[in-house]
Amino acid sequence: MLIRAFLDYLEYEKKYSKHTLTAYKTDLIEFKDFCIVQFDQEDIENIHYNQIRTWIVTLVNDKVSNRSVNRKISSLKSFYKFLQKINEIKINPLAHHKALKIQKKIQTPFDENEVTKVINLIDEQSDFESVRNRLVVELLYSTGIRRIELINIKEKDIDYKKGVIKILGKRNKERYVMLLPSVKDTIGSYLTLKKQYEIESVEQLLITKKGVKIYETLVYRIINLYFSRVSSKVKKSPHILRHAFATHLLNNGASLNSVKELLGHSSLASTQVYTHNSLEQIKKVYNKAHPRESK
């Protein structure tokens, strides 16, 4: 009952996405099932930290990654914060819990040359799907938007006069991203083809030839397909293009705070993950330009 109330709170008050709600629900049900089997206790509202600690140890022994364990415990912690908020409990059993250490993985973004090669590669073809795929690449790289944000763009969200696109981000937060002249041209070419297929009435900007809104796996396949032809990097995904967007802006002098706003981050801490490669670039410039380096 309280789990349902918590999920309703996240959905209607916090405006969490369906994907996030599913993750929270899965974590809570998994912990509840563990408590029933391990402690013969179905009521997870009145739980002690030692019981949660037993779950953590079990997860680790089952080879669940520290990152996944931390996410599950974060779901529990949010649940108990909610119970405090509605006066169901007085003390959050996870109030003093310290997250497991995670080894940070540095993701290597595509370089500017690789992006240019992909755009030129797609530009060689002018059929509907090729032009749409080019637009997918250009929008992801020129705006830094998330894959789900790209999918949900509607034609009415584009303001050609102001040169911006309205993006609906996490927790239904709206922001505007810049629309480059070259991307405007690609949108124009794409909409012309869309009209020829007599599917211009579909409100979603990016669709399949059947008039259906594009989906996450299709966007991934598009990025992976083209970048596999020009890049030897291990990971080739829409997020790596977002990573490239942020890194290239920082490399060319954009402020961290500006990049934060464009990415739709709520805090600078989230944006700082993209500074590693920029620092590497700065080091190269420093080592090459400093007068002491040549001595």
Backbone hydrogen bonds, N-H to C=O, Kabsch-Sander energy under -0.5 kcal/mol:
donor,donor_aa,acceptor,acceptor_aa,energy
5,A,1,M,-1.9
6,F,2,L,-2.3
7,L,3,I,-2.4
8,D,4,R,-2.2
9,Y,5,A,-1.9
10,L,6,F,-2.2
11,E,7,L,-2.2
12,Y,8,D,-3.0
13,E,8,D,-0.5
13,E,9,Y,-1.7
14,K,9,Y,-1.9
16,Y,10,L,-2.7
21,L,17,S,-2.4
22,T,18,K,-2.4
23,A,19,H,-1.7
24,Y,20,T,-2.4
25,K,21,L,-2.6
26,T,22,T,-2.6
27,D,23,A,-2.2
28,L,24,Y,-2.4
29,I,25,K,-2.5
30,E,26,T,-2.2
31,F,27,D,-2.0
32,K,28,L,-2.4
33,D,29,I,-2.6
34,F,30,E,-1.8
35,C,31,F,-2.4
36,I,32,K,-1.9
37,V,33,D,-2.1
38,Q,34,F,-3.3
39,F,35,C,-2.1
40,D,36,I,-0.8
41,Q,35,C,-1.8
44,I,42,E,-1.1
47,I,45,E,-1.0
51,Q,48,H,-0.9
52,I,48,H,-1.5
53,R,49,Y,-3.0
54,T,50,N,-1.7
55,W,51,Q,-1.5
56,I,52,I,-2.3
57,V,53,R,-2.5
58,T,54,T,-2.1
59,L,55,W,-2.6
60,V,56,I,-2.5
61,N,57,V,-2.5
62,D,58,T,-1.5
63,K,60,V,-1.8
64,V,59,L,-2.4
69,V,65,S,-2.5
70,N,66,N,-2.6
71,R,67,R,-1.8
72,K,68,S,-2.2
73,I,69,V,-2.5
74,S,70,N,-2.2
75,S,71,R,-1.8
76,L,72,K,-1.9
77,K,73,I,-2.8
78,S,74,S,-2.3
79,F,75,S,-2.0
80,Y,76,L,-2.5
81,K,77,K,-2.0
82,F,78,S,-2.0
83,L,79,F,-2.0
84,Q,80,Y,-1.9
85,K,81,K,-2.2
86,I,82,F,-1.8
87,N,84,Q,-1.5
88,E,83,L,-3.3
89,I,83,L,-1.0
95,A,92,N,-2.2
97,H,94,L,-1.4
104,K,102,I,-0.6
106,I,104,K,-0.6
107,Q,105,K,-0.7
110,F,240,I,-0.5
115,V,111,D,-1.8
116,T,112,E,-2.2
117,K,113,N,-2.3
118,V,114,E,-2.0
119,I,115,V,-2.3
120,N,116,T,-2.4
121,L,117,K,-2.1
122,I,118,V,-2.5
123,D,119,I,-2.0
124,E,120,N,-0.6
124,E,121,L,-0.8
125,Q,122,I,-1.8
131,V,127,D,-2.3
132,R,128,F,-2.5
133,N,129,E,-2.6
134,R,130,S,-2.3
135,L,131,V,-2.2
136,V,132,R,-2.3
137,V,133,N,-2.3
138,E,134,R,-2.9
139,L,135,L,-2.8
140,L,136,V,-2.2
141,Y,137,V,-2.4
142,S,138,E,-2.8
143,T,139,L,-1.5
144,G,140,L,-1.5
145,I,139,L,-0.6
150,L,146,R,-2.2
151,I,147,R,-2.1
152,N,148,I,-1.4
153,I,150,L,-1.4
155,E,203,E,-2.6
157,D,154,K,-1.7
158,I,155,E,-1.5
159,D,157,D,-0.6
159,D,164,V,-2.9
160,Y,158,I,-0.7
163,G,159,D,-1.5
164,V,159,D,-1.8
165,I,177,V,-2.1
166,K,157,D,-2.4
167,I,165,I,-0.5
167,I,175,R,-3.3
169,G,167,I,-0.8
169,G,173,K,-3.5
172,N,169,G,-1.3
173,K,170,K,-1.4
175,R,167,I,-1.9
177,V,165,I,-2.1
179,L,163,G,-2.6
180,L,178,M,-0.6
184,K,180,L,-2.2
185,D,181,P,-2.0
186,T,182,S,-1.6
187,I,183,V,-2.6
188,G,184,K,-2.4
189,S,185,D,-2.2
190,Y,186,T,-2.5
191,L,187,I,-2.8
192,T,188,G,-1.7
193,L,189,S,-1.7
194,K,190,Y,-2.5
195,K,191,L,-2.0
196,Q,192,T,-1.7
197,Y,193,L,-1.6
198,E,195,K,-1.7
199,I,194,K,-2.1
202,V,199,I,-1.3
205,L,153,I,-2.7
206,L,153,I,-0.5
207,I,205,L,-0.6
208,T,212,V,-2.6
211,G,208,T,-1.9
214,I,206,L,-1.8
219,V,215,Y,-1.9
220,Y,216,E,-2.3
221,R,217,T,-2.3
222,I,218,L,-2.3
223,I,219,V,-2.1
224,N,220,Y,-2.9
225,L,221,R,-2.7
226,Y,222,I,-1.9
227,F,223,I,-2.3
228,S,224,N,-1.4
229,R,226,Y,-1.0
230,V,227,F,-0.6
231,S,227,F,-2.3
236,K,234,V,-0.5
240,I,237,S,-0.7
241,L,237,S,-1.1
242,R,238,P,-1.7
243,H,239,H,-2.4
244,A,240,I,-2.2
245,F,241,L,-2.6
246,A,242,R,-2.1
247,T,243,H,-2.5
248,H,244,A,-3.0
249,L,245,F,-1.8
250,L,246,A,-2.3
251,N,247,T,-2.6
252,N,248,H,-1.3
253,G,250,L,-1.6
254,A,249,L,-2.6
259,V,255,S,-2.0
260,K,256,L,-2.2
261,E,257,N,-1.9
262,L,258,S,-2.1
263,L,259,V,-2.3
264,G,260,K,-1.0
265,H,260,K,-2.0
270,S,267,S,-0.8
271,T,267,S,-0.8
272,Q,268,L,-2.2
273,V,270,S,-0.5
274,Y,271,T,-2.2
275,T,272,Q,-1.7
276,H,273,V,-0.6
278,S,274,Y,-0.6
279,L,275,T,-2.6
280,E,276,H,-1.8
281,Q,277,N,-1.8
282,I,278,S,-2.4
283,K,279,L,-2.4
284,K,280,E,-1.8
285,V,281,Q,-2.2
286,Y,282,I,-2.8
287,N,283,K,-3.1
288,K,284,K,-1.8
289,A,285,V,-2.4
290,H,286,Y,-2.7
293,E,290,H,-1.6
294,S,290,H,-0.6
295,K,292,R,-1.1
